[in-house]
Structure formats: structure tokens, C-alpha cells
Amino acid sequence: MSELEEAWALALSEAEARARETGQLDLSAYLALRTANDFSRTVGADWLINTFKSVATEANQDGASIQTTLQENHHFKDGNATMVGPQLNLENGVRKLSIEVGWPRRPRDGFIRGGGLACANVKHLGRKLTNEELRLILDPEGTPRWIVQENERDFREIHEDDLRRHVAILLNQDPRNHTKFRVR
């Protein structure tokens, strides 16, 4: 978390406490929800980025040569909305896997299509059919979960195995057999 993000979290917490003390319960409830949602967004984004980095490190330990770069405060479009968050690039020779995670930060940035707290794009350069658009939702227990929309009604949850499949594609390996990376 950056110093600005820490200052923002502290300011929100103080504003929520002041609203509660002055009897502005609606404002207090809104600020508490905002704080909880920001925490879920941060946890979800960190999990996605750190798990991809961990899988890439494991592949490198098995002999791959994946180069990683991380850019904070990356801006990208989701429909008409602007998302802001980290972007992780994994490169293996001429192949590239880009993971961008974000959510609207200002009212003019818009909103996330299909609901959710955050969105992410997993993109393989030149392999559009393997790309995925993810949404961060809260399950009924309030736990953040990354999902990918299969069609209008169905979605599936994203797990570490799905991220391993993307790294296997980056390494030009069979994505169905990605439990152990093999360097060719």
C-alpha cells in the first residue's frame, strides 16, 4: 500500500468515526462499506498479482526464463469506464502475458460492467482466444472471489490452477498439463 493509499484509508476511517459521533448514520454506514470494499479490492488484487508472480517464479526455478515487470497505477478501459490498479507483465521470449487489475477511483471513472468490486484482464499477446475478463465479487459469506463470466447466467470461480494454465500457455506448453512446468 502506498503512502497516499494509507493516508486515504486513514482519512476515510476518521470521517466515518466523525459521522458516527455526530449521528450521521447513513454517511457512517456508507463510509464503513467503502472502507470494507476497498480492503476487499486490495486483497483480491494482491492475491491475483502475487499468485501469478509466484507461479512464474516456480516456472523459472524449473528452467523457464520468464521476465516480470510490475507497473503500479496503470490505467485501462473496461467498456466506457476507467480502471486504475497494478499491471503485471510476464514475458518469455516473444510471448507476453499481461495481467491488469483495477477499479474506478473517481466518480467520473464510471462503474464496473456486470457489477463487482474490481475487474481484471488476463491477456496473451497474439492469442485473443485465451484471454479472460475477470470480476471480483463477494460471495454470500463476504469473501472476495475472482470469477470469469461464461455466458449471461453462468460464471466460474478462478483458482490458482487457472493462473497456472495461463503461465503454461505463455511457455507454449499444453495448458491441460500444467501441474509441473517443463522447459523444452
PyMOL commands that set and color helices and strands:
alter all, ss='L'
color gray80, all
select helices_A, chain A and resi 3-21+25-61+107-109+128-130+160-170
alter helices_A, ss='H'
color red, helices_A
select strands_A, chain A and resi 67-78+81-92+95-102+118-124+132-138+144-149+155-157
alter strands_A, ss='S'
color yellow, strands_A
deselect
rebuild
show_as cartoon
